[in-house]
């Protein structure tokens, strides 16, 4: 079985990562960070609890090859960008692109969410 997690709330980060870790023991998993959950991909958060959760997501990315897809529109609205999107949208610092995306996370469009929905047997929004 393949499970798709659509994460929308940063406030549920602890429950989201716990669900993902548990699910990986028995199913294939796909994750999409949307709306406020896109903040979990921001490399400049200084909240120890959230930093720990971010490292746990990065650990799942490394240990399970889990793709951490982040909605680019949600991300940009919350200050999360990579060099390509920074350049495209003129978000520059001293004429240099800005990169505030944590390693292991990747920005993508809503088409990626549609593809996840097509591939998965079940979708859970949290």
MOMO-V738670 format. One record per residue. N is the residue number from 1. RES is the residue in three letters. SS is DSSP state (H for helix, E for strand, C for the rest). Layout:
n:res:ss
N:RES:SS
N:RES:SS
This chain:
n:res:ss
1:UNK:C
2:UNK:E
3:UNK:E
4:UNK:E
5:UNK:E
6:UNK:E
7:UNK:E
8:UNK:C
9:UNK:C
10:UNK:H
11:UNK:H
12:UNK:H
13:UNK:H
14:UNK:H
15:UNK:H
16:UNK:H
17:UNK:H
18:UNK:H
19:UNK:H
20:UNK:H
21:UNK:H
22:UNK:H
23:UNK:H
24:UNK:C
25:UNK:C
26:UNK:C
27:UNK:C
28:UNK:E
29:UNK:E
30:UNK:E
31:UNK:E
32:UNK:E
33:UNK:E
34:UNK:C
35:UNK:H
36:UNK:H
37:UNK:H
38:UNK:H
39:UNK:H
40:UNK:H
41:UNK:H
42:UNK:E
43:UNK:C
44:UNK:C
45:UNK:C
46:UNK:C
47:UNK:C
48:UNK:H
49:UNK:H
50:UNK:H
51:UNK:H
52:UNK:H
53:UNK:H
54:UNK:H
55:UNK:H
56:UNK:H
57:UNK:H
58:UNK:H
59:UNK:H
60:UNK:H
61:UNK:H
62:UNK:H
63:UNK:H
64:UNK:H
65:UNK:C
66:UNK:C
67:UNK:C
68:UNK:E
69:UNK:E
70:UNK:E
71:UNK:E
72:UNK:H
73:UNK:H
74:UNK:H
75:UNK:H
76:UNK:H
77:UNK:H
78:UNK:C
79:UNK:C
80:UNK:C
81:UNK:C
82:UNK:C
83:UNK:H
84:UNK:H
85:UNK:H
86:UNK:H
87:UNK:H
88:UNK:H
89:UNK:C
90:UNK:C
91:UNK:C
92:UNK:E
93:UNK:E
94:UNK:C
95:UNK:C
96:UNK:E
97:UNK:E
98:UNK:C
99:UNK:C
100:UNK:C
101:UNK:E
102:UNK:C
103:UNK:C
104:UNK:C
105:UNK:E
106:UNK:E
107:UNK:E
108:UNK:E
109:UNK:C
110:UNK:H
111:UNK:H
112:UNK:H
113:UNK:H
114:UNK:H
115:UNK:H
116:UNK:H
117:UNK:H
118:UNK:H
119:UNK:H
120:UNK:C
121:UNK:C
122:UNK:E
123:UNK:E
124:UNK:E
125:UNK:E
126:UNK:C
